Amino acid sequence: MKILVTGGCGFIGSNFIRYWSKAHPDDQVINFDKLTYAGHLSSTKDFADNPSYKFIQGDICDEELVSQAMEGVDTVVHFAAESHVDRSVLDPMVFIKTNVLGTGILLNTALKHSVKRFHHVSTDEVFGQLKPGEDPWTEDSKYMPRTPYSASKAGSDHLVRAYFETYGLPVTITNCANNFGFYHDPEKLIPRFITNLLLDKKVPLMGKGENIREWLFAEDHARAIDLVIQKGEIGETYCVGGEAKTNLEVTKAILKFLGKDESWIEYVEHRLGHDFRYGLDDAKLRKLGWKPEHDFDTWLEKTVKWYQDNKWWWEPLLKDKPVVDRIAQKNYVQSV
Ligand SMILES: NC(=O)c1ccc[n+]([C@@H]2O[C@H](COP(=O)([O-])OP(=O)(O)OC[C@H]3O[C@@H](n4cnc5c(N)ncnc54)[C@H](O)[C@@H]3O)[C@@H](O)[C@H]2O)c1
């Protein structure tokens, strides 16, 4: 089988290709990635020379190049996106272009090439925020996005569904909780906190750290997508949940693994529109046979260790982060 992965030089996409190449060694994998600030060839170093792997540098908004890349492809797994909420507050247009227009171009091209499956990778943030006491979201929950990032992802989800309903394109969608793990860009919360502490810098925690997120190890997300591609129903959406933690709990766990106390926390103001809680009911996916194999505490500790052992990967990336400083000045930092 020939599989086209978009955004395979990003955090989850690179973990997905690593997983897929082991789980399906006979498949040919094409990685189509623009290499934005979030795409790193260094994240693909361990599989880049695999004979069944091919990298194409390109923009999903470039119709001609997308069409060439999709020649003979059976399955598309679409990760490529602008994904950092804080950046979407500063510069929404690039989110609208890549996440909405780019997804539209991929869908149109997939239809022309009669691909057998188009799997779209989305987020729980399309549902907005849960207030205290509200039930977790299901696949039928109302879309209520509150940031340019989540609104652009919501737009892409609607387009994917429309291509199924209108043209019969065989699609599936997953809406996943926050991921953590190896090769996570150091401007996102967990890697930012780990790398700050490794550099003896304080960690900026918003409010009292009371906001709640669900966390899933990236490989478990890859396994969920694999299962949905193999056994999911065409045209359906599947929620992929994680373990609920307050940001303070996450911060304290990282501090503990690095042998540091709470004086390393610097409490800062909430960013505008900081969603209080995300939470998913993933019973539908579990009925297909999925459950996470990596628990939060053990794999957060392994993630901390990975950052300790792999400075070669993240240290060069910090040089390219002026925008994060701009965001920090506005107290927007800490998107997760
Ligand atoms: N990170 C999370 O916790 C999380 C949770 C749920 C869903 N998601 C979704 O999963 C997907 C991947 O997220 P991530 O955290 O790995 O993102 P990321 O920002 O780490 O990686 C995005 C990748 O897409 C590439 N890209 C961006 N614009 C492109 C374009 N126009 N053309 C081609 N490539 C382009 C980048 O170069 C990068 O390699 C996204 O669609 C995101 O919405 C992420």
The ligand as an SDF file (V2000), in Angstrom:
LIG
                    3D

 44 48  0  0  0  0  0  0  0  0999 V2000
   -0.3160   18.5340   19.2220 N   0  0  0  0  0  0  0  0  0  0  0  0
   -1.4680   18.1010   19.7330 C   0  0  0  0  0  0  0  0  0  0  0  0
   -1.5750   17.9280   20.9500 O   0  0  0  0  0  0  0  0  0  0  0  0
   -2.6440   17.7860   18.8260 C   0  0  0  0  0  0  0  0  0  0  0  0
   -3.7960   17.2370   19.3890 C   0  0  0  0  0  0  0  0  0  0  0  0
   -4.8650   16.8990   18.5320 C   0  0  0  0  0  0  0  0  0  0  0  0
   -4.7700   17.1140   17.1720 C   0  0  0  0  0  0  0  0  0  0  0  0
   -3.6540   17.6800   16.6610 N   0  0  0  0  0  0  0  0  0  0  0  0
   -3.5790   17.8700   15.1850 C   0  0  0  0  0  0  0  0  0  0  0  0
   -2.5710   16.9750   14.7150 O   0  0  0  0  0  0  0  0  0  0  0  0
   -1.9100   17.5470   13.5940 C   0  0  0  0  0  0  0  0  0  0  0  0
   -0.4150   17.5750   13.8440 C   0  0  0  0  0  0  0  0  0  0  0  0
   -0.1620   18.3480   15.0280 O   0  0  0  0  0  0  0  0  0  0  0  0
    1.3430   18.5760   15.5330 P   0  0  0  0  0  0  0  0  0  0  0  0
    1.2740   18.9440   16.9570 O   0  0  0  0  0  0  0  0  0  0  0  0
    2.1990   17.4380   15.1050 O   0  0  0  0  0  0  0  0  0  0  0  0
    1.7120   19.8610   14.6740 O   0  0  0  0  0  0  0  0  0  0  0  0
    3.1440   20.4980   14.3870 P   0  0  0  0  0  0  0  0  0  0  0  0
    2.9360   21.9670   14.3810 O   0  0  0  0  0  0  0  0  0  0  0  0
    4.1760   19.9060   15.2660 O   0  0  0  0  0  0  0  0  0  0  0  0
    3.4650   20.0000   12.8910 O   0  0  0  0  0  0  0  0  0  0  0  0
    2.7980   20.4900   11.7710 C   0  0  0  0  0  0  0  0  0  0  0  0
    3.5530   20.0420   10.5250 C   0  0  0  0  0  0  0  0  0  0  0  0
    2.8250   20.4660    9.3720 O   0  0  0  0  0  0  0  0  0  0  0  0
    3.7150   21.0800    8.4660 C   0  0  0  0  0  0  0  0  0  0  0  0
    2.9730   22.1120    7.7100 N   0  0  0  0  0  0  0  0  0  0  0  0
    2.4410   23.2660    8.2060 C   0  0  0  0  0  0  0  0  0  0  0  0
    1.8760   23.9570    7.2060 N   0  0  0  0  0  0  0  0  0  0  0  0
    2.0280   23.2200    6.0690 C   0  0  0  0  0  0  0  0  0  0  0  0
    1.6400   23.4030    4.7250 C   0  0  0  0  0  0  0  0  0  0  0  0
    0.9980   24.5060    4.3190 N   0  0  0  0  0  0  0  0  0  0  0  0
    1.9520   22.4360    3.8310 N   0  0  0  0  0  0  0  0  0  0  0  0
    2.6190   21.3190    4.2060 C   0  0  0  0  0  0  0  0  0  0  0  0
    3.0280   21.1030    5.4780 N   0  0  0  0  0  0  0  0  0  0  0  0
    2.7320   22.0380    6.3890 C   0  0  0  0  0  0  0  0  0  0  0  0
    4.8150   21.6930    9.3290 C   0  0  0  0  0  0  0  0  0  0  0  0
    6.0100   21.9110    8.5940 O   0  0  0  0  0  0  0  0  0  0  0  0
    4.9570   20.6370   10.4230 C   0  0  0  0  0  0  0  0  0  0  0  0
    5.8730   19.6460   10.0530 O   0  0  0  0  0  0  0  0  0  0  0  0
   -2.5310   18.9300   13.3930 C   0  0  0  0  0  0  0  0  0  0  0  0
   -3.4860   18.8270   12.3680 O   0  0  0  0  0  0  0  0  0  0  0  0
   -3.1840   19.2560   14.7350 C   0  0  0  0  0  0  0  0  0  0  0  0
   -4.2920   20.0840   14.5620 O   0  0  0  0  0  0  0  0  0  0  0  0
   -2.5810   18.0190   17.4410 C   0  0  0  0  0  0  0  0  0  0  0  0
  1  2  1  0
  2  3  2  0
  2  4  1  0
  4  5  1  0
  4 44  2  0
  5  6  2  0
  6  7  1  0
  7  8  2  0
  8  9  1  0
  8 44  1  0
  9 10  1  0
  9 42  1  0
 10 11  1  0
 11 12  1  0
 11 40  1  0
 12 13  1  0
 13 14  1  0
 14 15  2  0
 14 16  1  0
 14 17  1  0
 17 18  1  0
 18 19  2  0
 18 20  1  0
 18 21  1  0
 21 22  1  0
 22 23  1  0
 23 24  1  0
 23 38  1  0
 24 25  1  0
 25 26  1  0
 25 36  1  0
 26 27  1  0
 26 35  1  0
 27 28  2  0
 28 29  1  0
 29 30  1  0
 29 35  2  0
 30 31  1  0
 30 32  2  0
 32 33  1  0
 33 34  2  0
 34 35  1  0
 36 37  1  0
 36 38  1  0
 38 39  1  0
 40 41  1  0
 40 42  1  0
 42 43  1  0
M  CHG  2   8   1  16  -1
M  END
$$$$
